[in-house]
Amino acid sequence: LKQVFNKDKTFRPKRKFEPGTQRFELHKRAQASLNSGVDLKAAVQLPSGEDQNDWVAVHVVDFFNRINLIYGTICEFCTERTCPVMSGGPKYEYRWQDDMKYKKPTALPAPQYMNLLMDWIEVQINNEDVFPTSVGKYKEEVL
């Protein structure tokens, strides 16, 4: 279990919404609807009177947390030796480009690719210009 929570691994602790905030209430509503066995399309519909950008932000963070949990369960089995290529089967290979260290699409082992991807996503989620923490403060051009 200690390996799963190793800070050098891609697995990260869940991002949380502060209790008492509107985003926390939206998160609770989203969780309740997803866990109730209702129609998925209805579960993700924007609740009446809520800001669409805030609703999307809640689901993006929830999705990020779920992907971290899933990847955390397999990361010890997917090493640079066992997963030398980030692929989507035999026909698709994913290459990393970030315009900083990797200026051109670069083939990387799956664990390295996933670490870079999860770091990049976390930076986006923590970027106030993309995901403001104040509810209702989104700029129109963000989404």
N, C-alpha and C positions, 0 to 999 in steps of 0.2 A: 504494500500500500504506500510505503514511503516513496517509491519510484513514481507513482502516479502524481504525487504532489511536488515533485522535484521542480524547482523554479526554472531550471534549464530546459525543461521539456516544453512542448507546445501546450499541454494542458494548463489552463489558467483557472483561477477561482471564478465562480459565477459573478457576473456584474449584477449589482442589486439596485433597486429603486428605493429611495428613502421613504420609510413609512410616513403616512400623513400627507404625501404629495399627490397631486393629480395623476402623475405617471404611475405611482404605486397602485392607485385605485384602478387605473386602466390595465395594469399588469394583472391584478387580481381578477378583473373581469375577463381578460383574455384567457388566463389559466382555467378559470371556472368553465368557460364555454368550450375550451379544447378538451377538458377532462370529462365533460358531461355526455359525450357520445353523440352530440348533435351534429347536424350537417356541417361539414367543414367550411363550405362557402358562407353559410350563415354565421359561423363562429368568427370569421375574420372580417366581417362587414363592420364598417365604421359605426360605432354607437352614435345614436342621435345626439347632436349637440357637442360632439367632441371634435377636436382639431385632427384632420387627417394626418398631418406630419407627426404629431405626437403619437398617434395610434401606430403608424408605420415604425417609428423609432422604437416603441415598446416591442414590436414583433421582431425587429432586426436584432435587438439585444437578446431577446429570448432565443432566437435562432442561433446566434453566436454562442450562447451558453450551452445549447444542446449539442452543437457541433463539437465544442470543446470536450464535453462529456464523452461523446462517441469516439473522438480521436484519442482521448485519454485512455480508453480501454484497449486500443489496438497499437498504440505507439511503441510499446516494448517489442512487438512482433514485426514491426516495419522499420528495419534498420537500413543504413546505407548499403549494407551487404545484401539484405533480402529484398529491398525495394530500391534498386539503383536508378530507377526512372519514375518520374511522376506521370502516370498514364491513366487513361480511362479505357482500359482494355488494349488489345493489340493494335487498334487503328488510330488511337489518339494519344499524343504525348503533349503534356503541358510544359511550357517553358516559362521561366520567370523573367520579368523585366520591370524595373522600378525607376529607371531614369537617374539613379544615383550610382549604385555599385554595378548594377546589371543594366547597362544602357541598351543592349540588344537582347532579344529573347534567348535565354540560356537554359540548356538542359541541366537539371539538378536532380539529385536523389530525392525521393519522395519525402523523407523526414525534413530535409533542408528546405524544400519547397513549402511544406506545410508550416514550418516555423516562420518563414518569411511571410507567408500568407496570413497566418493568424496575427503576427505582429502588425502587419499592414491594416488588417481589419480593426484591430484594437486602437490603432492610431486614428482611424476614421471615426470610430465610435466616440473617442475622447476628444475629437476636434469640435470645438464649440461652434465653428462656422457650419459644420455639417449636422451635428446633433447638439443643439443648444440644450443646456440643462434646465433652463427656465421654460416651463410649458407655455406654448403659444407664441414663442419668440422666433419662429422660423422665418427665413427670408423666402419669398416666393420662388426664387430661382434655384433653391436647393434641390427640390424634388420636382 
